[in-house]
Amino acid sequence: MTATVDLDHVIRFFDGVFAALKDLEYFRLVRVDPEIGPIVWPNGADLCPDVLYSYASGKPIIVNGERVLN
């Protein structure tokens, strides 16, 4: 599957380590972790592949029968 995800919708409410991602120059430092697969930034921020898939596909993440995302 190939999709485009507007990560502004994903990170805009995050604080802490994710606050740096709001700076476009820092955001561009993104890489794919070759060992475990998520996209990562030098400060340790990462985005779970399941979260990205949920946004890309429109399918919700369900935990214990409750919708927790999307």
CHARMM-style PDB file with segment names, atoms N, HN, CA, C and O in Angstrom:
ATOM      1  N   MET     1       0.837  -1.176   0.000  1.00  0.00      PROA
ATOM      2  CA  MET     1       0.000   0.000   0.000  1.00  0.00      PROA
ATOM      3  C   MET     1       0.885   1.244   0.000  1.00  0.00      PROA
ATOM      4  O   MET     1       1.867   1.323   0.738  1.00  0.00      PROA
ATOM      5  N   THR     2       0.528   2.194  -0.823  1.00  0.00      PROA
ATOM      6  HN  THR     2      -0.270   2.130  -1.423  1.00  0.00      PROA
ATOM      7  CA  THR     2       1.194   3.486  -0.847  1.00  0.00      PROA
ATOM      8  C   THR     2       0.156   4.546  -0.536  1.00  0.00      PROA
ATOM      9  O   THR     2      -0.941   4.536  -1.093  1.00  0.00      PROA
ATOM     10  N   ALA     3       0.503   5.455   0.349  1.00  0.00      PROA
ATOM     11  HN  ALA     3       1.395   5.463   0.801  1.00  0.00      PROA
ATOM     12  CA  ALA     3      -0.442   6.507   0.720  1.00  0.00      PROA
ATOM     13  C   ALA     3       0.326   7.736   1.181  1.00  0.00      PROA
ATOM     14  O   ALA     3       1.505   7.668   1.526  1.00  0.00      PROA
ATOM     15  N   THR     4      -0.362   8.835   1.175  1.00  0.00      PROA
ATOM     16  HN  THR     4      -1.320   8.890   0.895  1.00  0.00      PROA
ATOM     17  CA  THR     4       0.175  10.075   1.709  1.00  0.00      PROA
ATOM     18  C   THR     4      -0.596  10.403   2.979  1.00  0.00      PROA
ATOM     19  O   THR     4      -1.827  10.399   2.994  1.00  0.00      PROA
ATOM     20  N   VAL     5       0.144  10.685   4.040  1.00  0.00      PROA
ATOM     21  HN  VAL     5       1.144  10.688   4.028  1.00  0.00      PROA
ATOM     22  CA  VAL     5      -0.474  11.035   5.320  1.00  0.00      PROA
ATOM     23  C   VAL     5      -0.010  12.436   5.688  1.00  0.00      PROA
ATOM     24  O   VAL     5       1.190  12.706   5.735  1.00  0.00      PROA
ATOM     25  N   ASP     6      -0.951  13.318   5.946  1.00  0.00      PROA
ATOM     26  HN  ASP     6      -1.926  13.099   5.907  1.00  0.00      PROA
ATOM     27  CA  ASP     6      -0.626  14.666   6.395  1.00  0.00      PROA
ATOM     28  C   ASP     6      -0.279  14.564   7.882  1.00  0.00      PROA
ATOM     29  O   ASP     6      -1.162  14.520   8.739  1.00  0.00      PROA
ATOM     30  N   LEU     7       1.016  14.529   8.168  1.00  0.00      PROA
ATOM     31  HN  LEU     7       1.734  14.566   7.473  1.00  0.00      PROA
ATOM     32  CA  LEU     7       1.453  14.322   9.550  1.00  0.00      PROA
ATOM     33  C   LEU     7       1.156  15.507  10.453  1.00  0.00      PROA
ATOM     34  O   LEU     7       1.260  15.389  11.674  1.00  0.00      PROA
ATOM     35  N   ASP     8       0.791  16.634   9.884  1.00  0.00      PROA
ATOM     36  HN  ASP     8       0.707  16.730   8.892  1.00  0.00      PROA
ATOM     37  CA  ASP     8       0.376  17.750  10.730  1.00  0.00      PROA
ATOM     38  C   ASP     8      -0.816  17.334  11.584  1.00  0.00      PROA
ATOM     39  O   ASP     8      -0.930  17.748  12.738  1.00  0.00      PROA
ATOM     40  N   HSD     9      -1.699  16.523  11.023  1.00  0.00      PROA
ATOM     41  HN  HSD     9      -1.606  16.187  10.086  1.00  0.00      PROA
ATOM     42  CA  HSD     9      -2.860  16.039  11.775  1.00  0.00      PROA
ATOM     43  C   HSD     9      -2.440  15.063  12.873  1.00  0.00      PROA
ATOM     44  O   HSD     9      -3.155  14.891  13.861  1.00  0.00      PROA
ATOM     45  N   VAL    10      -1.296  14.432  12.702  1.00  0.00      PROA
ATOM     46  HN  VAL    10      -0.716  14.572  11.899  1.00  0.00      PROA
ATOM     47  CA  VAL    10      -0.829  13.445  13.671  1.00  0.00      PROA
ATOM     48  C   VAL    10      -0.043  14.112  14.797  1.00  0.00      PROA
ATOM     49  O   VAL    10      -0.256  13.794  15.967  1.00  0.00      PROA
ATOM     50  N   ILE    11       0.861  15.032  14.461  1.00  0.00      PROA
ATOM     51  HN  ILE    11       1.033  15.291  13.510  1.00  0.00      PROA
ATOM     52  CA  ILE    11       1.786  15.572  15.469  1.00  0.00      PROA
ATOM     53  C   ILE    11       1.369  16.901  16.076  1.00  0.00      PROA
ATOM     54  O   ILE    11       1.965  17.320  17.067  1.00  0.00      PROA
ATOM     55  N   ARG    12       0.380  17.575  15.529  1.00  0.00      PROA
ATOM     56  HN  ARG    12      -0.104  17.235  14.724  1.00  0.00      PROA
ATOM     57  CA  ARG    12       0.080  18.932  16.004  1.00  0.00      PROA
ATOM     58  C   ARG    12      -0.337  18.996  17.465  1.00  0.00      PROA
ATOM     59  O   ARG    12      -0.178  20.036  18.104  1.00  0.00      PROA
ATOM     60  N   PHE    13      -0.863  17.912  17.999  1.00  0.00      PROA
ATOM     61  HN  PHE    13      -0.992  17.067  17.480  1.00  0.00      PROA
ATOM     62  CA  PHE    13      -1.316  17.914  19.392  1.00  0.00      PROA
ATOM     63  C   PHE    13      -0.271  17.339  20.346  1.00  0.00      PROA
ATOM     64  O   PHE    13      -0.483  17.316  21.558  1.00  0.00      PROA
ATOM     65  N   PHE    14       0.852  16.878  19.805  1.00  0.00      PROA
ATOM     66  HN  PHE    14       1.024  16.897  18.820  1.00  0.00      PROA
ATOM     67  CA  PHE    14       1.881  16.263  20.621  1.00  0.00      PROA
ATOM     68  C   PHE    14       2.789  17.326  21.224  1.00  0.00      PROA
ATOM     69  O   PHE    14       3.046  18.364  20.615  1.00  0.00      PROA
ATOM     70  N   ASP    15       3.264  17.050  22.418  1.00  0.00      PROA
ATOM     71  HN  ASP    15       3.055  16.206  22.912  1.00  0.00      PROA
ATOM     72  CA  ASP    15       4.216  17.922  23.092  1.00  0.00      PROA
ATOM     73  C   ASP    15       5.510  17.143  23.312  1.00  0.00      PROA
ATOM     74  O   ASP    15       5.721  16.093  22.705  1.00  0.00      PROA
ATOM     75  N   GLY    16       6.352  17.651  24.162  1.00  0.00      PROA
ATOM     76  HN  GLY    16       6.180  18.504  24.656  1.00  0.00      PROA
ATOM     77  CA  GLY    16       7.581  16.961  24.520  1.00  0.00      PROA
ATOM     78  C   GLY    16       8.474  16.739  23.320  1.00  0.00      PROA
ATOM     79  O   GLY    16       8.751  17.670  22.564  1.00  0.00      PROA
ATOM     80  N   VAL    17       8.922  15.523  23.142  1.00  0.00      PROA
ATOM     81  HN  VAL    17       8.697  14.767  23.756  1.00  0.00      PROA
ATOM     82  CA  VAL    17       9.870  15.181  22.084  1.00  0.00      PROA
ATOM     83  C   VAL    17       9.288  15.468  20.696  1.00  0.00      PROA
ATOM     84  O   VAL    17      10.041  15.693  19.749  1.00  0.00      PROA
ATOM     85  N   PHE    18       7.980  15.461  20.567  1.00  0.00      PROA
ATOM     86  HN  PHE    18       7.368  15.278  21.337  1.00  0.00      PROA
ATOM     87  CA  PHE    18       7.350  15.695  19.264  1.00  0.00      PROA
ATOM     88  C   PHE    18       7.240  17.175  18.915  1.00  0.00      PROA
ATOM     89  O   PHE    18       7.008  17.506  17.752  1.00  0.00      PROA
ATOM     90  N   ALA    19       7.397  18.067  19.876  1.00  0.00      PROA
ATOM     91  HN  ALA    19       7.585  17.797  20.821  1.00  0.00      PROA
ATOM     92  CA  ALA    19       7.290  19.506  19.609  1.00  0.00      PROA
ATOM     93  C   ALA    19       8.297  19.947  18.550  1.00  0.00      PROA
ATOM     94  O   ALA    19       7.996  20.820  17.737  1.00  0.00      PROA
ATOM     95  N   ALA    20       9.475  19.357  18.552  1.00  0.00      PROA
ATOM     96  HN  ALA    20       9.720  18.647  19.213  1.00  0.00      PROA
ATOM     97  CA  ALA    20      10.513  19.720  17.576  1.00  0.00      PROA
ATOM     98  C   ALA    20      10.073  19.424  16.143  1.00  0.00      PROA
ATOM     99  O   ALA    20      10.566  20.057  15.209  1.00  0.00      PROA
ATOM    100  N   LEU    21       9.164  18.484  15.956  1.00  0.00      PROA
ATOM    101  HN  LEU    21       8.763  17.971  16.715  1.00  0.00      PROA
ATOM    102  CA  LEU    21       8.735  18.097  14.612  1.00  0.00      PROA
ATOM    103  C   LEU    21       7.887  19.174  13.946  1.00  0.00      PROA
ATOM    104  O   LEU    21       7.649  19.116  12.740  1.00  0.00      PROA
ATOM    105  N   LYS    22       7.437  20.141  14.708  1.00  0.00      PROA
ATOM    106  HN  LYS    22       7.630  20.188  15.688  1.00  0.00      PROA
ATOM    107  CA  LYS    22       6.650  21.237  14.142  1.00  0.00      PROA
ATOM    108  C   LYS    22       7.532  22.203  13.350  1.00  0.00      PROA
ATOM    109  O   LYS    22       7.025  23.002  12.563  1.00  0.00      PROA
ATOM    110  N   ASP    23       8.843  22.134  13.554  1.00  0.00      PROA
ATOM    111  HN  ASP    23       9.256  21.485  14.193  1.00  0.00      PROA
ATOM    112  CA  ASP    23       9.815  22.927  12.799  1.00  0.00      PROA
ATOM    113  C   ASP    23      10.137  22.160  11.516  1.00  0.00      PROA
ATOM    114  O   ASP    23      10.676  21.055  11.576  1.00  0.00      PROA
ATOM    115  N   LEU    24       9.814  22.736  10.360  1.00  0.00      PROA
ATOM    116  HN  LEU    24       9.377  23.634  10.310  1.00  0.00      PROA
ATOM    117  CA  LEU    24       9.961  22.034   9.083  1.00  0.00      PROA
ATOM    118  C   LEU    24      11.388  21.563   8.832  1.00  0.00      PROA
ATOM    119  O   LEU    24      11.593  20.457   8.332  1.00  0.00      PROA
ATOM    120  N   GLU    25      12.366  22.377   9.168  1.00  0.00      PROA
ATOM    121  HN  GLU    25      12.200  23.275   9.575  1.00  0.00      PROA
ATOM    122  CA  GLU    25      13.763  21.972   8.954  1.00  0.00      PROA
ATOM    123  C   GLU    25      14.108  20.746   9.799  1.00  0.00      PROA
ATOM    124  O   GLU    25      14.793  19.838   9.328  1.00  0.00      PROA
ATOM    125  N   TYR    26      13.637  20.720  11.036  1.00  0.00      PROA
ATOM    126  HN  TYR    26      13.080  21.458  11.418  1.00  0.00      PROA
ATOM    127  CA  TYR    26      13.897  19.547  11.879  1.00  0.00      PROA
ATOM    128  C   TYR    26      13.092  18.352  11.377  1.00  0.00      PROA
ATOM    129  O   TYR    26      13.595  17.229  11.353  1.00  0.00      PROA
ATOM    130  N   PHE    27      11.862  18.589  10.981  1.00  0.00      PROA
ATOM    131  HN  PHE    27      11.454  19.502  11.000  1.00  0.00      PROA
ATOM    132  CA  PHE    27      11.010  17.507  10.486  1.00  0.00      PROA
ATOM    133  C   PHE    27      11.680  16.774   9.318  1.00  0.00      PROA
ATOM    134  O   PHE    27      11.555  15.556   9.187  1.00  0.00      PROA
ATOM    135  N   ARG    28      12.377  17.512   8.491  1.00  0.00      PROA
ATOM    136  HN  ARG    28      12.479  18.502   8.598  1.00  0.00      PROA
ATOM    137  CA  ARG    28      13.045  16.929   7.315  1.00  0.00      PROA
ATOM    138  C   ARG    28      14.189  15.986   7.665  1.00  0.00      PROA
ATOM    139  O   ARG    28      14.733  15.327   6.778  1.00  0.00      PROA
ATOM    140  N   LEU    29      14.561  15.908   8.926  1.00  0.00      PROA
ATOM    141  HN  LEU    29      14.120  16.444   9.646  1.00  0.00      PROA
ATOM    142  CA  LEU    29      15.615  14.985   9.357  1.00  0.00      PROA
ATOM    143  C   LEU    29      15.090  13.560   9.543  1.00  0.00      PROA
ATOM    144  O   LEU    29      15.823  12.685  10.002  1.00  0.00      PROA
ATOM    145  N   VAL    30      13.848  13.330   9.197  1.00  0.00      PROA
ATOM    146  HN  VAL    30      13.252  14.041   8.824  1.00  0.00      PROA
ATOM    147  CA  VAL    30      13.204  12.017   9.354  1.00  0.00      PROA
ATOM    148  C   VAL    30      13.979  10.929   8.604  1.00  0.00      PROA
ATOM    149  O   VAL    30      14.526  11.162   7.526  1.00  0.00      PROA
ATOM    150  N   ARG    31      14.008   9.760   9.194  1.00  0.00      PROA
ATOM    151  HN  ARG    31      13.564   9.571  10.069  1.00  0.00      PROA
ATOM    152  CA  ARG    31      14.636   8.577   8.596  1.00  0.00      PROA
ATOM    153  C   ARG    31      13.795   7.353   8.964  1.00  0.00      PROA
ATOM    154  O   ARG    31      13.004   7.394   9.906  1.00  0.00      PROA
ATOM    155  N   VAL    32      13.972   6.280   8.222  1.00  0.00      PROA
ATOM    156  HN  VAL    32      14.614   6.247   7.456  1.00  0.00      PROA
ATOM    157  CA  VAL    32      13.354   5.001   8.583  1.00  0.00      PROA
ATOM    158  C   VAL    32      14.377   4.212   9.374  1.00  0.00      PROA
ATOM    159  O   VAL    32      15.502   4.017   8.915  1.00  0.00      PROA
ATOM    160  N   ASP    33      13.996   3.754  10.564  1.00  0.00      PROA
ATOM    161  HN  ASP    33      13.081   3.912  10.937  1.00  0.00      PROA
ATOM    162  CA  ASP    33      14.887   2.927  11.376  1.00  0.00      PROA
ATOM    163  C   ASP    33      15.034   1.583  10.681  1.00  0.00      PROA
ATOM    164  O   ASP    33      14.048   0.860  10.542  1.00  0.00      PROA
ATOM    165  N   PRO    34      16.248   1.224  10.236  1.00  0.00      PROA
ATOM    166  CA  PRO    34      16.430  -0.012   9.470  1.00  0.00      PROA
ATOM    167  C   PRO    34      16.238  -1.292  10.286  1.00  0.00      PROA
ATOM    168  O   PRO    34      16.012  -2.361   9.720  1.00  0.00      PROA
ATOM    169  N   GLU    35      16.328  -1.185  11.598  1.00  0.00      PROA
ATOM    170  HN  GLU    35      16.512  -0.316  12.058  1.00  0.00      PROA
ATOM    171  CA  GLU    35      16.197  -2.383  12.424  1.00  0.00      PROA
ATOM    172  C   GLU    35      14.758  -2.693  12.803  1.00  0.00      PROA
ATOM    173  O   GLU    35      14.340  -3.850  12.767  1.00  0.00      PROA
ATOM    174  N   ILE    36      13.997  -1.661  13.167  1.00  0.00      PROA
ATOM    175  HN  ILE    36      14.337  -0.721  13.196  1.00  0.00      PROA
ATOM    176  CA  ILE    36      12.639  -1.941  13.643  1.00  0.00      PROA
ATOM    177  C   ILE    36      11.541  -1.325  12.787  1.00  0.00      PROA
ATOM    178  O   ILE    36      10.368  -1.634  12.994  1.00  0.00      PROA
ATOM    179  N   GLY    37      11.888  -0.453  11.819  1.00  0.00      PROA
ATOM    180  HN  GLY    37      12.842  -0.203  11.650  1.00  0.00      PROA
ATOM    181  CA  GLY    37      10.937  -0.013  10.817  1.00  0.00      PROA
ATOM    182  C   GLY    37      10.198   1.298  10.955  1.00  0.00      PROA
ATOM    183  O   GLY    37       9.768   1.826   9.930  1.00  0.00      PROA
ATOM    184  N   PRO    38      10.008   1.880  12.153  1.00  0.00      PROA
ATOM    185  CA  PRO    38       9.248   3.130  12.193  1.00  0.00      PROA
ATOM    186  C   PRO    38      10.066   4.297  11.645  1.00  0.00      PROA
ATOM    187  O   PRO    38      11.286   4.205  11.507  1.00  0.00      PROA
ATOM    188  N   ILE    39       9.378   5.395  11.336  1.00  0.00      PROA
ATOM    189  HN  ILE    39       8.387   5.470  11.448  1.00  0.00      PROA
ATOM    190  CA  ILE    39      10.120   6.595  10.989  1.00  0.00      PROA
ATOM    191  C   ILE    39      10.551   7.255  12.291  1.00  0.00      PROA
ATOM    192  O   ILE    39       9.809   7.280  13.273  1.00  0.00      PROA
ATOM    193  N   VAL    40      11.781   7.793  12.275  1.00  0.00      PROA
ATOM    194  HN  VAL    40      12.385   7.772  11.478  1.00  0.00      PROA
ATOM    195  CA  VAL    40      12.386   8.325  13.495  1.00  0.00      PROA
ATOM    196  C   VAL    40      13.082   9.648  13.210  1.00  0.00      PROA
ATOM    197  O   VAL    40      13.408   9.966  12.066  1.00  0.00      PROA
ATOM    198  N   TRP    41      13.301  10.411  14.280  1.00  0.00      PROA
ATOM    199  HN  TRP    41      13.036  10.153  15.209  1.00  0.00      PROA
ATOM    200  CA  TRP    41      14.050  11.654  14.214  1.00  0.00      PROA
ATOM    201  C   TRP    41      15.210  11.567  15.195  1.00  0.00      PROA
ATOM    202  O   TRP    41      15.180  10.748  16.113  1.00  0.00      PROA
ATOM    203  N   PRO    42      16.235  12.404  15.013  1.00  0.00      PROA
ATOM    204  CA  PRO    42      17.426  12.334  15.872  1.00  0.00      PROA
ATOM    205  C   PRO    42      17.157  12.488  17.361  1.00  0.00      PROA
ATOM    206  O   PRO    42      17.937  11.991  18.173  1.00  0.00      PROA
ATOM    207  N   ASN    43      16.072  13.165  17.747  1.00  0.00      PROA
ATOM    208  HN  ASN    43      15.438  13.569  17.088  1.00  0.00      PROA
ATOM    209  CA  ASN    43      15.804  13.372  19.175  1.00  0.00      PROA
ATOM    210  C   ASN    43      15.091  12.189  19.824  1.00  0.00      PROA
ATOM    211  O   ASN    43      14.743  12.248  21.004  1.00  0.00      PROA
ATOM    212  N   GLY    44      14.869  11.114  19.066  1.00  0.00      PROA
ATOM    213  HN  GLY    44      15.151  11.066  18.108  1.00  0.00      PROA
ATOM    214  CA  GLY    44      14.222   9.928  19.625  1.00  0.00      PROA
ATOM    215  C   GLY    44      12.737   9.830  19.330  1.00  0.00      PROA
ATOM    216  O   GLY    44      12.119   8.810  19.633  1.00  0.00      PROA
ATOM    217  N   ALA    45      12.151  10.864  18.746  1.00  0.00      PROA
ATOM    218  HN  ALA    45      12.653  11.692  18.500  1.00  0.00      PROA
ATOM    219  CA  ALA    45      10.736  10.792  18.370  1.00  0.00      PROA
ATOM    220  C   ALA    45      10.561   9.746  17.278  1.00  0.00      PROA
ATOM    221  O   ALA    45      11.400   9.618  16.386  1.00  0.00      PROA
ATOM    222  N   ASP    46       9.479   9.009  17.356  1.00  0.00      PROA
ATOM    223  HN  ASP    46       8.798   9.113  18.080  1.00  0.00      PROA
ATOM    224  CA  ASP    46       9.159   8.052  16.292  1.00  0.00      PROA
ATOM    225  C   ASP    46       7.651   7.937  16.167  1.00  0.00      PROA
ATOM    226  O   ASP    46       6.910   8.274  17.092  1.00  0.00      PROA
ATOM    227  N   LEU    47       7.206   7.461  15.019  1.00  0.00      PROA
ATOM    228  HN  LEU    47       7.807   7.188  14.268  1.00  0.00      PROA
ATOM    229  CA  LEU    47       5.782   7.248  14.802  1.00  0.00      PROA
ATOM    230  C   LEU    47       5.548   5.785  14.501  1.00  0.00      PROA
ATOM    231  O   LEU    47       6.162   5.213  13.600  1.00  0.00      PROA
ATOM    232  N   CYS    48       4.669   5.199  15.252  1.00  0.00      PROA
ATOM    233  HN  CYS    48       4.171   5.664  15.984  1.00  0.00      PROA
ATOM    234  CA  CYS    48       4.334   3.793  15.131  1.00  0.00      PROA
ATOM    235  C   CYS    48       3.754   3.501  13.742  1.00  0.00      PROA
ATOM    236  O   CYS    48       2.875   4.228  13.280  1.00  0.00      PROA
ATOM    237  N   PRO    49       4.229   2.462  13.081  1.00  0.00      PROA
ATOM    238  CA  PRO    49       3.673   2.101  11.778  1.00  0.00      PROA
ATOM    239  C   PRO    49       2.164   1.847  11.820  1.00  0.00      PROA
ATOM    240  O   PRO    49       1.468   2.121  10.842  1.00  0.00      PROA
ATOM    241  N   ASP    50       1.653   1.332  12.931  1.00  0.00      PROA
ATOM    242  HN  ASP    50       2.218   1.109  13.725  1.00  0.00      PROA
ATOM    243  CA  ASP    50       0.207   1.088  13.041  1.00  0.00      PROA
ATOM    244  C   ASP    50      -0.578   2.395  13.001  1.00  0.00      PROA
ATOM    245  O   ASP    50      -1.654   2.459  12.405  1.00  0.00      PROA
ATOM    246  N   VAL    51      -0.045   3.424  13.629  1.00  0.00      PROA
ATOM    247  HN  VAL    51       0.829   3.372  14.113  1.00  0.00      PROA
ATOM    248  CA  VAL    51      -0.696   4.726  13.622  1.00  0.00      PROA
ATOM    249  C   VAL    51      -0.704   5.296  12.200  1.00  0.00      PROA
ATOM    250  O   VAL    51      -1.723   5.802  11.729  1.00  0.00      PROA
ATOM    251  N   LEU    52       0.434   5.209  11.533  1.00  0.00      PROA
ATOM    252  HN  LEU    52       1.262   4.799  11.916  1.00  0.00      PROA
ATOM    253  CA  LEU    52       0.503   5.705  10.159  1.00  0.00      PROA
ATOM    254  C   LEU    52      -0.451   4.938   9.243  1.00  0.00      PROA
ATOM    255  O   LEU    52      -1.117   5.534   8.396  1.00  0.00      PROA
ATOM    256  N   TYR    53      -0.515   3.629   9.411  1.00  0.00      PROA
ATOM    257  HN  TYR    53       0.026   3.145  10.099  1.00  0.00      PROA
ATOM    258  CA  TYR    53      -1.430   2.819   8.602  1.00  0.00      PROA
ATOM    259  C   TYR    53      -2.879   3.216   8.863  1.00  0.00      PROA
ATOM    260  O   TYR    53      -3.677   3.298   7.930  1.00  0.00      PROA
ATOM    261  N   SER    54      -3.216   3.458  10.102  1.00  0.00      PROA
ATOM    262  HN  SER    54      -2.567   3.391  10.860  1.00  0.00      PROA
ATOM    263  CA  SER    54      -4.571   3.862  10.445  1.00  0.00      PROA
ATOM    264  C   SER    54      -4.946   5.163   9.737  1.00  0.00      PROA
ATOM    265  O   SER    54      -6.031   5.271   9.166  1.00  0.00      PROA
ATOM    266  N   TYR    55      -4.054   6.141   9.777  1.00  0.00      PROA
ATOM    267  HN  TYR    55      -3.173   6.052  10.241  1.00  0.00      PROA
ATOM    268  CA  TYR    55      -4.329   7.405   9.094  1.00  0.00      PROA
ATOM    269  C   TYR    55      -4.387   7.215   7.578  1.00  0.00      PROA
ATOM    270  O   TYR    55      -5.235   7.812   6.915  1.00  0.00      PROA
ATOM    271  N   ALA    56      -3.496   6.393   7.023  1.00  0.00      PROA
ATOM    272  HN  ALA    56      -2.806   5.908   7.561  1.00  0.00      PROA
ATOM    273  CA  ALA    56      -3.449   6.194   5.573  1.00  0.00      PROA
ATOM    274  C   ALA    56      -4.656   5.426   5.051  1.00  0.00      PROA
ATOM    275  O   ALA    56      -5.160   5.722   3.967  1.00  0.00      PROA
ATOM    276  N   SER    57      -5.113   4.460   5.802  1.00  0.00      PROA
ATOM    277  HN  SER    57      -4.704   4.220   6.683  1.00  0.00      PROA
ATOM    278  CA  SER    57      -6.183   3.576   5.337  1.00  0.00      PROA
ATOM    279  C   SER    57      -7.575   4.017   5.779  1.00  0.00      PROA
ATOM    280  O   SER    57      -8.583   3.617   5.196  1.00  0.00      PROA
ATOM    281  N   GLY    58      -7.611   4.852   6.827  1.00  0.00      PROA
ATOM    282  HN  GLY    58      -6.792   5.176   7.300  1.00  0.00      PROA
ATOM    283  CA  GLY    58      -8.902   5.241   7.388  1.00  0.00      PROA
ATOM    284  C   GLY    58      -9.481   4.185   8.314  1.00  0.00      PROA
ATOM    285  O   GLY    58     -10.600   4.332   8.806  1.00  0.00      PROA
ATOM    286  N   LYS    59      -8.720   3.114   8.554  1.00  0.00      PROA
ATOM    287  HN  LYS    59      -7.812   2.994   8.154  1.00  0.00      PROA
ATOM    288  CA  LYS    59      -9.176   2.052   9.455  1.00  0.00      PROA
ATOM    289  C   LYS    59      -8.795   2.415  10.887  1.00  0.00      PROA
ATOM    290  O   LYS    59      -7.651   2.788  11.148  1.00  0.00      PROA
ATOM    291  N   PRO    60      -9.735   2.310  11.807  1.00  0.00      PROA
ATOM    292  CA  PRO    60      -9.434   2.683  13.195  1.00  0.00      PROA
ATOM    293  C   PRO    60      -8.544   1.644  13.882  1.00  0.00      PROA
ATOM    294  O   PRO    60      -8.462   0.488  13.466  1.00  0.00      PROA
ATOM    295  N   ILE    61      -7.897   2.089  14.926  1.00  0.00      PROA
ATOM    296  HN  ILE    61      -7.963   3.028  15.264  1.00  0.00      PROA
ATOM    297  CA  ILE    61      -7.176   1.176  15.814  1.00  0.00      PROA
ATOM    298  C   ILE    61      -8.134   0.859  16.959  1.00  0.00      PROA
ATOM    299  O   ILE    61      -8.659   1.759  17.615  1.00  0.00      PROA
ATOM    300  N   ILE    62      -8.349  -0.415  17.184  1.00  0.00      PROA
ATOM    301  HN  ILE    62      -7.923  -1.146  16.651  1.00  0.00      PROA
ATOM    302  CA  ILE    62      -9.266  -0.886  18.228  1.00  0.00      PROA
ATOM    303  C   ILE    62      -8.450  -1.591  19.315  1.00  0.00      PROA
ATOM    304  O   ILE    62      -7.660  -2.489  19.021  1.00  0.00      PROA
ATOM    305  N   VAL    63      -8.644  -1.185  20.559  1.00  0.00      PROA
ATOM    306  HN  VAL    63      -9.286  -0.456  20.798  1.00  0.00      PROA
ATOM    307  CA  VAL    63      -7.971  -1.809  21.690  1.00  0.00      PROA
ATOM    308  C   VAL    63      -9.051  -2.217  22.698  1.00  0.00      PROA
ATOM    309  O   VAL    63      -9.842  -1.390  23.151  1.00  0.00      PROA
ATOM    310  N   ASN    64      -9.063  -3.487  23.030  1.00  0.00      PROA
ATOM    311  HN  ASN    64      -8.420  -4.159  22.662  1.00  0.00      PROA
ATOM    312  CA  ASN    64     -10.060  -4.002  23.976  1.00  0.00      PROA
ATOM    313  C   ASN    64     -11.492  -3.611  23.575  1.00  0.00      PROA
ATOM    314  O   ASN    64     -12.319  -3.264  24.418  1.00  0.00      PROA
ATOM    315  N   GLY    65     -11.751  -3.678  22.282  1.00  0.00      PROA
ATOM    316  HN  GLY    65     -11.079  -3.960  21.597  1.00  0.00      PROA
ATOM    317  CA  GLY    65     -13.083  -3.399  21.775  1.00  0.00      PROA
ATOM    318  C   GLY    65     -13.438  -1.926  21.659  1.00  0.00      PROA
ATOM    319  O   GLY    65     -14.556  -1.589  21.269  1.00  0.00      PROA
ATOM    320  N   GLU    66     -12.490  -1.033  21.996  1.00  0.00      PROA
ATOM    321  HN  GLU    66     -11.582  -1.307  22.312  1.00  0.00      PROA
ATOM    322  CA  GLU    66     -12.757   0.404  21.917  1.00  0.00      PROA
ATOM    323  C   GLU    66     -11.891   1.060  20.852  1.00  0.00      PROA
ATOM    324  O   GLU    66     -10.708   0.752  20.706  1.00  0.00      PROA
ATOM    325  N   ARG    67     -12.506   1.961  20.122  1.00  0.00      PROA
ATOM    326  HN  ARG    67     -13.467   2.211  20.241  1.00  0.00      PROA
ATOM    327  CA  ARG    67     -11.790   2.708  19.100  1.00  0.00      PROA
ATOM    328  C   ARG    67     -10.892   3.722  19.801  1.00  0.00      PROA
ATOM    329  O   ARG    67     -11.374   4.550  20.574  1.00  0.00      PROA
ATOM    330  N   VAL    68      -9.582   3.661  19.534  1.00  0.00      PROA
ATOM    331  HN  VAL    68      -9.190   2.988  18.906  1.00  0.00      PROA
ATOM    332  CA  VAL    68      -8.649   4.580  20.187  1.00  0.00      PROA
ATOM    333  C   VAL    68      -8.014   5.566  19.210  1.00  0.00      PROA
ATOM    334  O   VAL    68      -7.412   6.558  19.622  1.00  0.00      PROA
ATOM    335  N   LEU    69      -8.151   5.289  17.920  1.00  0.00      PROA
ATOM    336  HN  LEU    69      -8.640   4.483  17.585  1.00  0.00      PROA
ATOM    337  CA  LEU    69      -7.571   6.196  16.932  1.00  0.00      PROA
ATOM    338  C   LEU    69      -8.323   6.095  15.635  1.00  0.00      PROA
ATOM    339  O   LEU    69      -8.710   5.017  15.186  1.00  0.00      PROA
ATOM    340  N   ASN    70      -8.520   7.273  15.040  1.00  0.00      PROA
ATOM    341  HN  ASN    70      -8.205   8.149  15.405  1.00  0.00      PROA
ATOM    342  CA  ASN    70      -9.100   7.397  13.714  1.00  0.00      PROA
ATOM    343  C   ASN    70     -10.556   7.116  13.833  1.00  0.00      PROA
ATOM    344  OT1 ASN    70     -11.277   7.158  12.836  1.00  0.00      PROA
TER     345      ASN     70
END
